[in-house]
């Protein structure tokens, strides 16, 4: 019941968003609230892998997050 909701130290909420499974860390003494997608496989709960990003040499040079290349 409602009184048991205060007894848990960590609370996870599992829910759906369309066809995506989501897990929300709703209550934790040491982590902020966050939501992640997950899969259930024959090996248990697994992270959803983000799509691979392919870059060519030109893209890397123009990326503002990367240091500029220095000539040797």
Secondary structure as GFF3:
##gff-version 3
##sequence-region A 1 72
A	DSSP	three_ten_helix	2	6	.	.	.	ID=ss1
A	DSSP	beta_strand	11	17	.	.	.	ID=ss2
A	DSSP	beta_strand	20	27	.	.	.	ID=ss3
A	DSSP	beta_strand	34	41	.	.	.	ID=ss4
A	DSSP	beta_strand	44	47	.	.	.	ID=ss5
A	DSSP	alpha_helix	57	62	.	.	.	ID=ss6
###
